[in-house]
């Protein structure tokens, strides 16, 4: 179900990493996308805090606005150098996401505004109809080896 192409010990293993999985186009699938992202980035030794929020928003949009009965969405993570590219592909190519300016009392509509704030850049790529891929890129850096501090003041 998932696929990791970088091999341990290969010179490109540190420069290029890939993870991809098909998930049900449901709220449960969107939650699983976030959890799998955290697990994969931890396994790679990379920070996951920003990425998990971006994935949560993009996956929730796929499950809500990109849903077609019987169709899944795909989560793909690529790490190249110091950049994580997050891609969420769904089956509703005719529905392009646009950031909104919801009212102060609105209960939804802020997801892409959050993605825009957290990501270095994001966009939409049209795939072979009827698919589209919404992507975002966030910087990631491997933690310094040998650092044992807690992150608190004076640590």
ChimeraX attribute file (.defattr): number of C-alpha atoms within 10 A of each C-alpha:
attribute: neighborCount
match mode: 1-to-1
recipient: residues
	/A:1	6
	/A:2	11
	/A:3	10
	/A:4	13
	/A:5	12
	/A:6	16
	/A:7	12
	/A:8	9
	/A:9	8
	/A:10	9
	/A:11	10
	/A:12	13
	/A:13	15
	/A:14	16
	/A:15	13
	/A:16	17
	/A:17	18
	/A:18	18
	/A:19	19
	/A:20	20
	/A:21	17
	/A:22	18
	/A:23	20
	/A:24	19
	/A:25	26
	/A:26	18
	/A:27	15
	/A:28	12
	/A:29	19
	/A:30	25
	/A:31	18
	/A:32	16
	/A:33	27
	/A:34	23
	/A:35	14
	/A:36	18
	/A:37	24
	/A:38	19
	/A:39	14
	/A:40	17
	/A:41	21
	/A:42	12
	/A:43	9
	/A:44	13
	/A:45	13
	/A:46	17
	/A:47	16
	/A:48	16
	/A:49	11
	/A:50	14
	/A:51	26
	/A:52	20
	/A:53	17
	/A:54	25
	/A:55	28
	/A:56	20
	/A:57	21
	/A:58	28
	/A:59	31
	/A:60	22
	/A:61	22
	/A:62	30
	/A:63	23
	/A:64	14
	/A:65	16
	/A:66	25
	/A:67	18
	/A:68	15
	/A:69	8
	/A:70	7
	/A:71	14
	/A:72	21
	/A:73	27
	/A:74	19
	/A:75	27
	/A:76	22
	/A:77	24
	/A:78	17
	/A:79	23
	/A:80	17
	/A:81	15
	/A:82	14
	/A:83	16
	/A:84	23
	/A:85	21
	/A:86	25
	/A:87	25
	/A:88	24
	/A:89	25
	/A:90	28
	/A:91	24
	/A:92	19
	/A:93	19
	/A:94	12
	/A:95	13
	/A:96	15
	/A:97	16
	/A:98	12
	/A:99	13
	/A:100	12
	/A:101	11
	/A:102	12
	/A:103	10
	/A:104	6
	/A:105	6
	/A:106	9
	/A:107	8
	/A:108	9
	/A:109	15
	/A:110	16
	/A:111	19
	/A:112	19
	/A:113	15
	/A:114	14
	/A:115	25
	/A:116	16
	/A:117	12
	/A:118	18
	/A:119	19
	/A:120	12
	/A:121	13
	/A:122	19
	/A:123	14
	/A:124	17
	/A:125	15
	/A:126	14
	/A:127	13
	/A:128	9
	/A:129	10
	/A:130	12
	/A:131	17
	/A:132	23
	/A:133	25
	/A:134	21
	/A:135	23
	/A:136	24
	/A:137	22
	/A:138	19
	/A:139	17
	/A:140	20
	/A:141	12
	/A:142	13
	/A:143	10
	/A:144	7
	/A:145	6
	/A:146	6
	/A:147	9
	/A:148	8
	/A:149	9
	/A:150	8
	/A:151	8
	/A:152	6
	/A:153	6
	/A:154	6
	/A:155	8
